[in-house]
Amino acid sequence: MKQTDVVLGLQWGDEGKGKVVDCLAADYKVVARFQGGPNAGHSISFNGQMHVLHTVPSGIFREDVVNIIGNGVVVDPVILAEEIAAIEAQGKDVTHRLVISTRAHLILPTHRMLDAASEAAKGASKIGSTLKGIGPAYMDKTGRNGLRFGDLISGSFLEKYQVLKKKHLGLLAQYPGFEFNVDEYEKKWLEAVQGLKRFKITDTEFLVNKYLQKDVAILAEGAQGSLLDVDFGSYPFVTSSNTMAAGVCTGLGIAPSRVNRVYGIFKAYCTRVGGGPFPTELFDETGEKLRQTGHEFGATTGRPRRCGWLDLVALKYAVMMNGVTDLIMMKSDVLDSFDTVKVATSYLVDGRSVNTYPYDGGVGATPVYTEFMGWKQDLTGIRDYESLPSAFKEYVAFIERETGCRISLISVSPDREDIIKR
């Protein structure tokens, strides 16, 4: 029986998962998203165009690949419908290659209102939510109030919708001074809900396991990043789902024994969007150079990303927690013009040296760096590892020694073809 391979991010998201899934999808018949919502922004570049996916799995541009939205995902029908329309406008067949779990939860218009109201009420303590309604939707899921795609194809959907909407309006009344209008988005939402009925909505846990029994290779796609995991990330500055490899089992309905390779993706440096600890963050010209050279602005929100050097304390933690078998390094070319490149190998916390990732994510920690000579060479266009500059290969070898994990893919530009396979 075939097993499931997993692709996930090892930092705070935005690592380049979309490109990697699109690249790897050529070797798989099924790509399945297992958690997260439309706060994800998976970018894929080919034929001179950039495509950003928020809910649809990143295998959708491969003709023979079935794409599954698993039960662990929360879905905004409006965003999904708009995303599908954009893909179909390019002549791609989505209807017969996209399957949605009956157990995937719906994000309601009032979830978005609750998200905005809650974030506004936090004031200076806000966590940097994308305001897509993700958190409130997961709260309803765990509170056993949520609406699911299975309800959508039942005869009592509108009745259940109105009950949950009424509950949300009661909660919104507890935010005095917060103004909102749900009517306009609700109209678009109800239209999108009806339009999504043309897709196959089924109990995907049976479908996934049937594929495995038939020796069909599956690639599970994660969203956000490991350090945003609701249990093991830099809480409370985290997302609302389990972003680590363990989430594959609950997010798709497969047994742990069915998980095989775990591809862990990281940038050659670090970025973060929103609030939360970020020990290697740079506030100087170097940080701004990373941001501009790497085009570090959110694919979903457009927000400028916080930038800093690679943090090996955090990376080793993510490798351990996910059982990573293969590392994939993205945006290596962004560092091409730097005279020196730094990597944090430990922290100083209250005068003590710390080399394990702290419970609080490193609040107040001072990074201790190892410095490397820059390679000062354009990596774009290089296709084999031996042709890479020696300074860059030293950087790669150091990361492999520290993490105990081989870097098997190296990306040297945003394009799907610009990747070195070792």
C-alpha positions in Angstrom: 0.0 0.0 0.0 1.2 3.5 -0.9 1.9 6.0 1.8 1.3 9.8 2.0 4.1 12.3 1.7 3.8 15.7 3.3 4.9 19.2 2.4 4.8 21.8 5.1 6.5 25.0 6.2 9.1 25.1 9.0 9.0 28.8 9.9 6.1 31.3 10.3 4.6 30.7 6.9 5.3 32.2 3.5 8.2 29.7 2.9 7.2 29.0 -0.7 5.0 25.9 -0.3 3.0 26.6 -3.4 6.0 26.4 -5.7 7.3 23.2 -4.1 3.9 21.4 -4.2 3.5 22.4 -7.8 7.0 21.1 -8.5 6.5 17.8 -6.7 2.9 17.3 -7.9 4.3 15.9 -11.2 5.2 12.7 -9.2 1.8 12.4 -7.5 -1.8 11.7 -8.6 -3.4 13.4 -5.6 -2.7 16.6 -3.8 -4.7 17.2 -0.6 -4.8 20.3 1.7 -5.2 19.1 5.3 -5.6 22.3 7.4 -5.9 26.1 7.4 -8.1 28.5 5.5 -8.0 31.3 3.0 -5.3 33.1 5.1 -2.9 30.9 3.2 -1.3 32.4 0.0 0.5 29.8 -2.0 2.2 31.4 -5.0 3.2 29.6 -8.2 5.0 31.2 -11.0 5.2 29.8 -14.6 4.9 31.0 -18.2 5.7 34.5 -16.9 2.6 34.7 -14.6 2.2 34.6 -10.9 -0.7 32.5 -9.5 -1.8 32.8 -5.9 -3.9 30.0 -4.4 -5.7 30.5 -1.0 -7.8 27.3 -0.6 -7.4 25.2 -3.8 -4.5 22.7 -3.5 -1.4 23.7 -5.4 -1.6 20.6 -7.7 -4.5 22.2 -9.6 -2.3 23.4 -12.5 -1.1 19.8 -13.2 -3.6 18.2 -15.7 -3.8 14.7 -14.2 -3.8 15.5 -10.5 -6.9 15.2 -8.3 -7.0 18.0 -5.7 -8.7 17.4 -2.4 -9.8 20.0 0.2 -9.7 17.9 3.4 -11.8 17.9 6.5 -9.3 19.9 8.4 -9.7 23.0 6.2 -12.1 25.9 6.8 -13.5 27.4 3.6 -14.9 30.8 2.7 -17.2 30.0 -0.3 -16.8 33.5 -1.8 -13.0 33.3 -1.8 -13.0 29.7 -3.1 -15.5 30.6 -5.9 -13.4 33.6 -7.0 -10.3 31.5 -6.9 -11.9 28.8 -9.1 -13.2 31.4 -11.5 -9.7 32.8 -12.0 -8.3 29.3 -12.7 -11.1 28.5 -15.1 -10.5 31.8 -16.9 -7.1 30.3 -17.9 -8.9 27.3 -19.5 -8.1 24.9 -16.7 -10.7 22.2 -15.8 -11.4 22.5 -12.1 -14.8 20.8 -11.8 -13.5 17.3 -12.4 -10.2 17.8 -10.5 -11.4 19.3 -7.3 -13.0 17.3 -4.5 -14.3 18.8 -1.2 -14.8 17.0 2.1 -18.3 16.9 3.6 -16.5 17.5 7.0 -14.7 20.7 5.9 -16.2 23.7 7.9 -17.6 26.8 6.3 -16.6 30.3 7.2 -19.7 32.5 7.5 -19.9 36.2 6.8 -20.5 36.7 10.5 -17.2 34.8 11.2 -15.4 37.6 9.4 -17.2 40.2 11.4 -16.4 38.5 14.7 -12.7 38.2 13.6 -12.5 42.0 13.0 -14.4 42.9 16.2 -12.2 40.6 18.3 -9.0 41.9 16.8 -10.0 45.6 17.2 -10.9 45.0 20.8 -7.4 43.7 21.6 -5.9 47.1 20.8 -2.1 47.0 21.2 -2.3 43.3 22.0 -3.7 42.3 18.6 -2.1 39.1 17.1 -2.1 40.2 13.5 -5.1 38.3 12.2 -5.8 38.3 8.5 -9.4 39.0 9.4 -10.7 36.2 7.1 -12.8 34.6 9.9 -10.5 31.7 10.4 -10.3 31.8 14.2 -14.0 32.2 14.8 -14.7 29.3 12.3 -12.4 27.0 14.2 -13.9 28.1 17.5 -17.3 27.1 16.2 -15.9 23.8 15.0 -14.4 22.9 18.4 -17.5 24.4 20.1 -19.7 22.0 18.1 -21.7 24.8 16.4 -20.1 24.9 13.0 -21.6 24.5 9.5 -20.0 21.9 7.2 -20.1 21.2 3.5 -22.2 18.1 4.3 -24.8 20.5 5.6 -24.7 22.3 2.3 -26.1 19.3 0.5 -28.7 18.6 3.1 -32.3 19.9 3.2 -31.9 22.0 6.3 -28.9 24.1 5.3 -30.5 27.5 5.4 -32.2 26.8 8.7 -28.9 25.9 10.3 -27.2 28.9 8.7 -29.8 31.3 10.2 -29.4 29.7 13.7 -25.7 30.2 13.7 -25.9 33.7 12.2 -28.3 34.7 15.0 -25.8 33.4 17.6 -23.0 35.4 16.0 -25.1 38.6 15.9 -25.6 38.2 19.6 -21.9 37.9 20.2 -21.2 41.0 18.0 -23.6 43.0 20.1 -21.1 42.6 23.0 -18.6 44.8 21.1 -20.1 48.3 21.6 -19.1 50.8 19.0 -18.1 48.1 16.4 -20.0 48.9 13.2 -20.6 46.2 10.5 -22.8 45.4 7.6 -23.2 41.7 6.9 -25.8 42.0 4.1 -23.7 42.7 1.1 -21.2 39.9 1.8 -23.9 37.5 2.8 -25.6 37.9 -0.7 -22.3 37.0 -2.4 -21.8 34.2 0.1 -25.1 32.5 -0.5 -24.6 32.7 -4.3 -21.1 31.2 -3.9 -22.5 28.4 -1.7 -25.0 27.4 -4.4 -22.3 27.5 -7.1 -20.0 25.1 -5.2 -22.6 22.4 -5.3 -21.4 21.5 -8.8 -18.3 20.0 -7.3 -17.9 16.6 -5.8 -18.6 16.9 -2.1 -18.0 13.6 -0.4 -16.5 11.8 2.6 -12.9 12.3 1.5 -11.5 10.2 4.3 -12.8 7.1 2.4 -11.5 8.5 -0.9 -8.0 9.1 0.4 -7.7 5.7 1.9 -9.1 4.1 -1.2 -6.3 5.8 -3.2 -3.7 4.5 -0.8 -5.1 0.9 -1.0 -4.8 1.2 -4.8 -1.2 2.4 -4.6 -1.9 5.9 -5.7 0.7 8.4 -4.4 -0.7 11.3 -2.3 1.0 14.5 -1.4 -0.5 16.3 1.6 -0.1 20.1 1.5 0.0 22.2 4.7 -0.7 25.9 5.1 0.9 28.6 7.3 4.0 27.4 9.1 5.1 25.0 11.9 5.9 27.9 14.3 2.3 29.0 13.9 0.9 25.7 15.2 -1.8 26.2 17.7 -0.1 23.9 20.2 3.6 24.2 19.5 3.9 27.6 17.9 4.7 31.0 19.5 1.3 31.1 21.3 -0.8 33.2 21.4 0.6 34.6 18.1 -0.4 31.5 16.2 -3.0 30.2 13.7 -6.1 28.2 14.8 -5.0 24.7 13.5 -2.3 22.1 13.8 0.2 23.1 11.0 2.7 20.3 11.8 2.9 16.9 10.2 0.6 15.4 12.9 -2.2 17.5 11.5 -2.2 15.4 8.3 -3.8 12.4 10.1 -6.7 14.4 11.6 -7.0 16.8 8.6 -7.3 14.0 6.0 -8.4 11.0 8.0 -5.3 8.8 7.5 -3.4 6.6 10.1 0.0 7.7 11.3 1.5 4.6 9.7 0.5 6.0 6.3 2.8 9.0 6.5 6.1 8.5 4.7 8.4 11.4 3.7 8.0 14.8 5.3 9.3 17.6 3.1 10.1 20.6 5.3 10.4 24.0 3.6 12.3 26.9 4.9 13.7 30.2 3.5 17.4 30.9 3.5 16.5 33.6 5.9 13.4 34.3 8.1 10.2 36.3 7.7 7.1 36.8 9.8 3.8 38.6 9.3 1.8 40.1 12.2 2.7 40.1 15.9 4.7 37.7 17.9 8.3 37.0 18.9 11.0 37.0 16.2 14.5 36.8 17.8 16.5 37.4 14.5 14.3 40.2 13.2 16.3 43.1 11.7 15.2 46.7 12.0 18.1 48.2 10.0 19.0 48.6 6.3 19.9 44.9 6.1 16.3 43.9 7.1 14.9 46.4 4.5 17.2 45.0 1.8 15.9 41.5 2.6 12.3 42.7 2.3 12.8 44.5 -1.0 15.1 41.9 -2.7 12.8 39.1 -1.6 9.6 41.0 -2.4 8.5 40.2 1.1 4.9 41.4 1.0 2.0 39.1 1.9 0.4 37.1 -1.0 -3.0 37.3 0.8 -2.8 40.6 2.6 -0.1 42.6 0.9 1.4 43.5 4.3 5.1 44.0 4.5 6.8 41.0 6.2 9.2 41.3 9.1 12.6 40.0 8.0 15.7 38.6 9.7 18.5 36.1 9.5 18.0 32.3 9.5 17.1 31.0 13.0 18.5 27.5 13.5 17.2 27.2 17.1 13.7 27.5 15.7 14.4 25.5 12.5 15.9 22.5 14.5 12.8 22.5 16.7 10.5 22.4 13.6 12.6 19.6 12.1 12.3 17.6 15.3 8.6 18.1 15.8 7.7 17.2 12.2 10.0 14.3 11.7 11.4 16.0 8.6 13.1 13.6 6.2 14.0 16.2 3.5 14.7 19.9 3.8 13.9 22.3 1.0 15.6 25.7 0.9 13.8 28.5 -0.8 14.8 32.0 -1.9 18.5 31.3 -1.8 19.0 33.8 -4.5 17.7 36.7 -2.3 21.1 36.5 -0.4 23.2 36.7 -3.6 24.4 40.3 -3.1 25.2 40.2 0.7 28.8 40.5 1.8 28.2 38.4 4.8 25.3 36.0 5.8 24.4 35.3 9.4 22.7 32.3 11.1 21.5 32.2 14.7 22.7 29.1 16.5 21.6 29.9 20.0 20.0 32.6 22.2 21.0 34.6 25.2 18.1 34.7 27.7 18.6 36.5 31.0 22.4 36.0 30.5 22.0 32.2 29.9 22.9 30.5 26.6 19.8 28.7 25.3 19.9 26.3 22.2 16.4 24.9 22.5 13.3 26.7 21.3 11.7 28.4 24.3 8.1 28.0 25.4 7.4 31.6 24.7 9.0 31.6 21.2 12.0 33.6 22.3 10.5 36.8 23.8 13.4 39.0 24.9 16.0 36.5 23.5 19.2 37.9 21.9 20.4 35.7 19.0 24.0 34.5 18.9 25.2 34.3 15.3 27.6 32.3 13.2 28.8 34.4 10.3 29.5 33.3 6.7 31.1 35.0 3.7 28.6 35.9 1.1 28.8 34.1 -2.3 28.3 37.4 -4.3 27.1 35.5 -7.4 23.7 35.3 -9.2 22.3 31.8 -8.5 19.5 32.2 -10.9 19.8 29.8 -13.8 22.1 27.3 -12.0 20.6 23.8 -12.3 23.1 21.5 -10.7 24.6 21.6 -7.2 28.2 21.3 -8.2 28.0 24.5 -10.2 27.0 26.5 -7.1 29.6 28.8 -5.5 31.7 27.2 -2.7 30.6 29.8 -0.2 27.0 28.9 -0.8 27.7 25.2 -0.5 29.4 25.9 2.9 26.2 27.6 4.0 24.2 24.6 2.9 26.5 22.1 4.6 26.4 24.0 7.9 22.6 23.9 8.0 22.6 20.2 7.2 25.1 19.5 10.0 23.2 21.5 12.5 19.7 20.1 11.6 20.9 16.5 10.9 18.8 16.6 7.7 19.7 16.7 4.0 18.7 19.6 1.9 17.3 17.8 -1.2 15.8 20.8 -3.1 17.2 24.3 -3.5 15.1 27.1 -5.1 17.0 29.8 -6.9 14.1 32.0 -8.3 10.3 32.1 -8.1 9.8 30.2 -11.4 8.7 26.6 -11.1 11.7 25.5 -13.3 14.4 27.2 -11.2 15.0 24.5 -8.6 18.0 22.4 -8.0 17.3 18.7 -7.2 20.0 16.9 -5.4 
